Amino acid sequence: MVLSLLIFGLLTGSLWAVVVGLFGASRKIGFGWAFVLSLLLTPIGGLICTLLSDPLPAGERRWGCIANLILIGAVATLVLFVLALLGL
């Protein structure tokens, strides 16, 4: 049980790092650096660094609909993680 929660937590953290990276895609920090910082500093630390960077000029969008798909997957994973913690 503990090992499965650890693996699930690592996967959830990785998905949230991807979400922060997608926020970074519309900023000067870029997807890659935002993703790496999220893995090293936790997703909240990476999000703070990403939001402190300058935004790109309006109208630039690099990811299309894939950002929404990854965000939905991250939220679904978080819900499953909370349900696993509650034992449901």
C-alpha positions in Angstrom: 0.0 0.0 0.0 2.8 2.4 0.9 4.8 1.7 -2.2 1.7 2.2 -4.5 1.0 5.5 -2.8 4.6 6.6 -3.2 4.6 5.7 -6.9 1.2 7.4 -7.4 2.6 10.5 -5.6 5.6 10.6 -7.9 3.4 10.3 -11.0 1.1 13.0 -9.7 4.1 15.3 -9.0 5.4 14.7 -12.4 2.1 15.5 -14.0 1.9 18.8 -12.1 5.4 19.6 -13.2 4.2 19.2 -16.8 1.3 21.5 -16.1 3.7 24.1 -14.7 5.8 23.6 -17.8 2.8 24.4 -19.9 2.3 27.6 -18.0 6.0 28.3 -18.8 5.4 27.9 -22.5 3.7 31.2 -22.6 6.5 33.0 -20.7 10.1 33.7 -21.4 11.3 30.9 -19.1 9.9 28.4 -21.6 8.5 24.9 -21.1 11.8 23.1 -20.5 13.1 25.3 -17.7 9.7 25.6 -16.0 9.4 21.8 -16.1 12.9 21.2 -14.7 12.4 23.8 -11.9 9.2 22.1 -11.0 10.9 18.7 -10.7 13.7 20.2 -8.6 11.8 22.6 -6.4 8.3 20.9 -6.3 5.6 22.1 -8.6 4.7 25.0 -6.3 8.3 26.3 -6.4 8.4 25.9 -10.1 5.1 27.7 -10.5 6.4 30.7 -8.5 9.5 30.9 -10.6 7.4 30.6 -13.8 5.0 33.4 -12.7 7.9 35.7 -11.9 9.3 35.4 -15.4 8.1 37.9 -18.1 5.2 36.8 -20.3 5.6 36.5 -24.1 4.0 39.0 -26.4 0.2 38.6 -26.7 -1.1 36.1 -29.3 1.8 33.6 -29.1 0.5 30.2 -28.3 2.8 27.2 -28.8 0.8 24.2 -27.5 -2.7 24.3 -28.9 -5.2 22.0 -27.2 -2.6 19.6 -25.7 -2.3 21.9 -22.6 -6.0 21.3 -21.8 -5.6 17.5 -22.2 -2.6 17.4 -19.9 -4.4 19.6 -17.3 -7.5 17.4 -17.3 -5.2 14.3 -16.8 -3.4 16.0 -14.0 -6.6 16.9 -12.2 -7.9 13.4 -12.7 -4.7 12.0 -11.2 -5.0 14.3 -8.2 -8.5 13.2 -7.6 -7.5 9.6 -7.8 -4.6 10.2 -5.4 -6.9 11.8 -2.8 -9.3 8.9 -3.1 -6.5 6.5 -2.6 -5.4 8.4 0.5 -8.9 8.2 1.9 -9.1 4.5 1.2 -12.1 4.6 -1.2 
